Amino acid sequence: MKHYTSVWYLVVGLAIFFPLGWRILSFEQPVGVAPEADAVARGKTLFTHEWTDNDPLTKGDGLGPVYNATSCAACHRSPALGGAGGLEHNVTNFVAGRGGLPTIRQGVLHALATRPEFEETLSQVHSAMPPISRVPLKSLLQGQGGNNESLNIPPGVLLSQRNTPALFGARQIDEIPDRVIIGQERLARTRWGMIGSGTETSPVGRSLRLAGGRVGRFGWKAQSASLLEFVQAACANELGLSNPGNPQPAPLSKPSYQQVGLDLTLEQCRDMRDFVAALPRPVQQLPQTVHAQTNVMHGQRLFNQIGCADCHVPNMGEVTGIYSDLLLHRMGRDLTGVGAYYGSPVETAPSSGDGPLPDEWRTPPLWGVAESAPYLHDGRAATLKDAIIMHGGQGQASVRRFSLLTVPNQQAIIRFLESLRAPSE
């Protein structure tokens, strides 16, 4: 009888845990080892390729039907291939609601289309807005140095933008274990008296738990758990190249549009992932003179003293010089961003609550920050000093301390940040 009972428990256990276990085992693992040279070369070809409608390198309809660029390299190019992008490559997100009802539509307003009938405009988000596809950032920054008089945003509609992030060091971020990110979250909470991440008075962030309990680490909202997933989502939503698990966006004007097969195979996506993983990580570059080096080191000490390093943590596990905890932080009402960047709400584990709040942003790694202007999630900050001063929410205490420093001490912090340089070509 005991034997049958044991067998029964085993069967029940397998029935409960096998689906979850299989899903976890099927997740794409981090790169782990250096990518093979052949895969990197193939990935570079795909990364720099100018995609076209019915492109011969795809298995489907190629570029589009709606897209923001014709190649990855078009946006990720400053100061070298794989770097950041300017305001001209900003992506516009929208949320369109109705009265007090839940959100009815959210997504990306794509700037380009393969055919005129596929073109997306603000008027398709809401009839009261103009029929334009490219939205100037300054028209969205009411009361923050911008001017929104030319863009009448009706009630129930929210718009925001995302700037192109640099990809240098992505392999090292991909290889950081989830436990390290979660450990940093717990460490911050313990340090600040077990206060929750919802506060705006203490720099306590939270890890974003995605499907299967994995931790997000890529994207402005930490919406991707692995570099491969980040690459796949970007291919689908920026280039309109569908791939396994990531359908291409249907035009706002033709929501019934059906994609023709898959544009990219999983192997092609992995090759692009391997190219990005092979990009060199940024390394601090000290100036040549002893006086200038001393000033940089002084700025680094001040950076720590005023609290910047509470979120921009210098090291994460074995990854040194990253200057990020990879956690979501509340950044205040002036730094909000709405809409699901990848076309649908982020999927979170039941125990983790909702996805990122509008004012929650993943702490961007500062390695290479000297050459990744413009700054902040939408590029509204033209300089490093602007970026510091515009911090709100959990960063406002550090901003106050920065403002109380003497001008030479403020400049020392800027000189330290300017020593965190991106790799050359």
C-alpha positions in Angstrom: 0.0 0.0 0.0 2.9 2.4 0.9 4.4 1.7 -2.5 1.3 2.8 -4.4 1.0 5.9 -2.2 4.6 6.9 -3.1 3.8 6.3 -6.8 0.7 8.4 -6.5 2.6 11.3 -4.9 5.2 11.1 -7.7 2.6 11.2 -10.4 0.9 14.2 -8.8 4.3 16.0 -8.3 5.2 15.5 -12.0 1.8 16.8 -13.1 2.2 19.9 -11.0 5.9 20.7 -11.6 6.7 19.3 -15.0 5.1 22.1 -17.0 6.8 24.8 -15.0 10.1 22.9 -15.0 10.0 22.4 -18.8 9.2 26.0 -19.3 12.2 27.1 -17.2 14.5 24.6 -18.9 13.4 25.9 -22.3 14.3 29.6 -21.5 17.3 30.8 -23.5 20.3 30.8 -21.3 22.9 33.6 -21.2 25.8 33.5 -23.6 28.2 32.2 -21.0 31.2 31.7 -23.2 32.6 33.9 -25.9 30.6 33.7 -29.1 32.1 31.9 -32.0 33.7 34.1 -34.6 31.5 32.8 -37.5 28.4 33.5 -35.5 29.6 37.0 -34.7 30.4 37.7 -38.4 27.0 36.5 -39.5 25.4 38.6 -36.7 27.2 41.7 -37.8 26.0 41.2 -41.3 22.4 41.1 -40.1 22.9 44.0 -37.6 24.2 46.3 -40.4 22.0 45.0 -43.2 19.5 47.5 -44.7 16.3 45.6 -44.6 13.7 46.0 -47.4 10.1 44.9 -48.1 10.2 41.2 -49.2 13.9 41.1 -48.2 15.8 38.0 -49.6 17.3 37.4 -46.2 13.9 36.8 -44.6 11.4 34.0 -44.8 8.4 36.3 -44.6 7.4 39.8 -45.9 10.6 41.4 -44.8 10.7 45.0 -43.5 7.6 46.3 -41.9 4.8 46.8 -42.7 5.5 49.4 -40.0 8.9 50.1 -38.6 11.2 52.8 -37.1 14.4 52.1 -38.9 15.8 49.9 -41.8 18.7 48.5 -39.8 19.9 48.1 -36.2 23.0 50.1 -37.1 20.9 53.1 -38.2 20.1 53.8 -34.5 22.9 52.1 -32.6 25.9 54.0 -34.0 27.3 56.6 -31.6 30.2 56.8 -31.0 30.7 53.4 -32.8 28.6 50.5 -34.1 26.5 49.2 -31.2 26.4 52.6 -29.4 23.5 55.0 -28.6 21.3 57.1 -30.9 20.2 60.7 -31.1 16.8 62.3 -30.6 15.9 61.7 -34.3 15.7 58.0 -33.5 13.4 58.3 -30.5 10.4 55.9 -30.4 7.0 57.3 -29.4 4.8 55.2 -27.1 1.1 55.8 -26.5 -1.7 54.8 -24.1 -5.2 55.6 -25.2 -8.0 55.2 -22.6 -11.6 56.3 -22.3 -12.9 58.0 -19.3 -12.4 56.0 -16.1 -12.2 52.7 -17.9 -9.1 50.6 -18.1 -6.6 51.2 -20.9 -8.0 50.1 -24.2 -4.9 50.5 -26.4 -1.2 50.9 -25.8 1.8 50.4 -28.0 4.3 52.2 -30.3 3.6 54.8 -32.9 5.9 53.7 -35.7 7.5 56.4 -37.7 7.7 54.6 -41.1 5.7 52.2 -43.2 6.3 50.2 -46.4 3.2 51.5 -48.0 1.1 54.7 -47.6 -2.0 52.7 -46.5 0.0 51.3 -43.6 1.2 54.7 -42.3 0.6 55.3 -38.6 -0.3 58.7 -37.3 -1.4 60.3 -34.0 -4.8 60.8 -35.5 -5.2 57.0 -35.5 -4.5 57.0 -31.7 -7.1 59.8 -31.2 -9.0 61.7 -33.8 -8.4 65.0 -32.0 -4.6 64.8 -32.7 -2.8 65.7 -35.9 -2.0 63.2 -38.7 1.7 63.1 -38.0 4.0 60.1 -37.6 7.1 61.7 -36.1 6.5 63.5 -32.8 9.1 66.1 -31.7 10.2 65.4 -28.1 9.9 69.1 -27.1 6.2 68.9 -27.9 5.8 66.3 -25.1 7.7 68.2 -22.4 5.2 70.6 -21.0 6.7 72.8 -18.3 10.1 71.1 -18.6 11.8 73.4 -21.1 9.7 72.2 -24.0 6.6 73.6 -25.7 3.5 71.5 -26.2 1.4 74.3 -27.7 1.5 72.8 -31.1 0.3 69.4 -29.9 -3.0 69.2 -28.2 -3.1 66.0 -26.3 -6.7 65.1 -25.5 -7.8 63.6 -22.1 -7.3 59.9 -21.9 -4.2 59.9 -24.1 -0.7 59.7 -22.8 2.5 60.0 -24.9 6.1 59.4 -24.1 9.3 58.5 -25.9 12.3 56.2 -25.6 15.9 57.0 -26.6 18.2 54.5 -28.2 20.5 52.9 -25.5 24.1 51.8 -26.1 24.7 48.0 -26.3 28.3 47.9 -25.1 28.8 45.4 -22.2 25.5 43.6 -22.9 27.1 40.2 -22.6 28.3 40.9 -19.1 24.8 42.1 -18.1 23.3 39.0 -19.6 25.6 36.8 -17.5 24.8 38.4 -14.1 22.8 35.8 -12.1 19.3 36.7 -11.1 20.3 36.1 -7.5 22.8 38.9 -7.7 20.1 41.4 -8.8 17.6 40.1 -6.2 20.4 40.3 -3.6 21.0 43.9 -4.4 17.3 44.6 -4.0 17.3 43.0 -0.6 20.5 44.7 0.4 19.0 48.2 -0.4 15.8 47.4 1.4 17.7 46.2 4.5 20.0 49.3 4.5 17.0 51.7 4.4 15.0 50.1 7.2 13.0 47.5 5.2 11.1 50.3 3.4 9.3 49.3 0.2 10.3 50.3 -3.3 7.2 52.4 -3.6 8.8 55.2 -1.6 10.2 58.4 -3.1 12.3 59.3 -0.1 14.8 56.4 -0.2 16.7 54.9 -3.1 15.1 51.4 -2.8 14.5 49.8 -6.2 12.8 46.5 -7.1 13.6 43.7 -9.5 11.0 43.1 -12.2 9.9 39.5 -12.2 8.9 38.3 -15.6 7.3 35.0 -16.8 8.5 32.0 -14.9 10.0 34.2 -12.1 13.0 35.4 -14.2 14.4 38.9 -13.6 14.3 41.6 -16.2 17.6 43.4 -16.9 17.4 44.9 -20.4 15.5 47.8 -21.7 14.4 51.1 -20.1 11.7 49.3 -18.1 13.8 46.1 -17.6 11.2 44.3 -19.8 13.6 41.6 -21.1 15.3 38.9 -19.1 17.9 38.0 -21.6 19.9 39.6 -24.4 18.4 37.2 -27.0 14.9 38.3 -26.0 15.9 41.9 -26.1 17.3 41.4 -29.7 14.2 39.5 -30.8 11.7 42.1 -29.5 13.7 44.9 -31.1 13.8 43.2 -34.4 10.1 42.7 -34.4 9.1 46.2 -33.1 11.7 48.4 -34.6 12.2 46.7 -38.0 9.0 44.8 -38.4 10.9 41.5 -38.6 8.8 38.8 -37.0 10.7 35.9 -35.3 9.8 33.1 -33.0 7.7 34.4 -30.2 7.7 38.0 -31.5 5.1 38.8 -34.2 5.6 41.9 -36.2 3.3 44.8 -35.2 0.1 45.3 -37.2 -0.5 48.8 -38.5 -2.9 51.0 -36.5 -4.7 51.6 -39.7 -5.0 47.9 -40.5 -5.2 45.9 -37.3 -6.3 42.8 -39.2 -3.0 42.7 -41.2 -1.6 39.2 -41.2 2.1 38.5 -41.4 3.5 36.2 -44.1 5.5 33.6 -42.3 8.4 34.4 -40.0 10.9 36.9 -41.2 13.8 35.7 -39.0 14.8 32.3 -37.8 15.8 31.7 -34.2 19.3 31.0 -35.5 19.5 34.4 -37.2 18.4 36.1 -34.0 21.0 34.2 -32.1 23.7 35.3 -34.5 22.7 39.0 -33.9 22.7 38.3 -30.2 26.2 36.9 -30.5 27.4 40.0 -32.4 26.0 42.3 -29.7 27.5 40.0 -27.0 30.9 40.3 -28.8 30.9 44.1 -28.5 33.6 45.3 -26.1 32.5 46.4 -22.6 33.3 50.0 -21.6 36.3 50.6 -19.5 37.1 53.7 -17.5 39.8 55.8 -19.1 41.7 58.2 -16.8 43.2 61.4 -18.2 46.9 61.6 -18.7 48.0 64.2 -16.2 48.3 63.5 -12.5 46.3 66.6 -11.6 43.4 65.5 -13.8 43.5 62.0 -12.5 43.3 63.3 -8.9 40.3 65.4 -9.9 38.5 62.3 -11.4 39.2 60.3 -8.3 37.9 63.1 -6.1 34.7 63.2 -8.3 34.3 59.5 -7.8 34.4 59.9 -4.0 31.9 62.7 -4.2 29.7 60.6 -6.5 29.5 58.0 -3.7 29.2 60.5 -0.9 26.1 62.3 -2.2 24.3 59.0 -2.8 24.5 58.5 -6.6 26.1 55.1 -6.0 23.1 53.9 -4.1 21.4 53.2 -7.4 24.4 53.4 -9.8 26.1 50.6 -8.0 29.8 50.3 -9.2 29.9 46.5 -9.3 27.2 43.7 -9.7 28.6 40.3 -8.8 31.7 39.7 -10.9 30.8 42.6 -13.3 32.9 45.6 -12.3 32.4 49.2 -13.3 28.8 48.8 -14.5 27.4 51.6 -12.2 23.9 50.2 -12.1 21.8 47.9 -9.8 19.6 47.0 -12.8 16.5 47.6 -10.5 13.4 49.7 -11.2 13.4 53.0 -9.3 10.7 55.7 -8.8 11.9 58.8 -10.6 9.1 61.3 -9.9 6.2 62.6 -11.9 8.3 64.6 -14.3 10.1 61.5 -15.5 7.2 59.3 -16.6 6.9 57.0 -19.5 3.7 55.2 -20.5 2.8 52.4 -22.9 4.2 48.9 -23.5 7.3 49.4 -25.6 7.0 46.0 -27.1 3.3 46.2 -28.0 1.6 44.5 -25.0 1.8 44.8 -21.2 4.8 43.2 -19.7 4.0 39.7 -18.3 4.8 39.5 -14.6 4.6 36.6 -12.1 1.5 36.7 -9.9 3.6 37.3 -6.8 5.3 40.4 -8.2 2.3 42.6 -8.8 1.9 44.8 -11.9 4.5 45.7 -14.4 6.6 48.9 -14.2 4.8 52.0 -13.1 5.0 55.1 -15.4 7.7 56.7 -13.2 9.7 53.5 -12.7 12.9 53.1 -14.7 15.7 50.6 -14.7 18.9 52.3 -13.5 20.9 52.7 -16.7 24.5 51.5 -16.5 26.8 54.4 -16.6 29.8 52.6 -18.2 30.3 54.4 -21.4 28.1 57.3 -20.3 30.5 59.9 -21.5 29.6 59.1 -25.2 25.9 58.1 -24.9 24.3 61.6 -25.0 21.5 62.6 -25.0 20.6 61.3 -21.5 17.6 60.0 -19.6 14.9 57.7 -21.0 13.8 60.1 -23.7 17.0 62.0 -24.3 15.6 65.2 -22.7 19.0 65.9 -21.0 21.6 67.3 -23.3 24.4 67.2 -20.8 25.5 65.0 -17.8 24.8 67.9 -15.5 21.3 68.3 -16.9 20.8 64.6 -16.4 21.8 64.8 -12.7 19.6 67.8 -12.0 16.5 66.3 -13.7 16.5 63.3 -11.3 13.4 63.2 -9.2 11.7 60.7 -6.9 14.2 58.4 -5.3 17.1 60.5 -6.8 16.0 63.9 -5.5 18.0 63.6 -2.3 21.2 63.1 -4.3 20.2 66.1 -6.5 19.9 68.3 -3.4 23.3 67.2 -2.2 24.8 67.9 -5.6 23.3 71.4 -5.7 24.9 72.2 -2.3 28.4 71.3 -3.6 30.8 74.0 -4.8 31.1 74.5 -8.5 34.6 72.8 -8.6 33.2 69.8 -6.7 30.3 69.5 -9.1 32.7 69.7 -12.0 34.8 67.0 -10.4 31.8 64.6 -10.5 31.2 65.5 -14.1 34.9 64.8 -14.9 34.5 61.4 -13.2 31.5 60.6 -15.4 33.4 61.7 -18.4 36.1 59.1 -17.7 33.5 56.4 -18.2 34.0 56.1 -21.9 32.5 53.9 -24.6 34.7 51.6 -26.7 36.0 53.0 -30.0 35.2 51.4 -33.3 
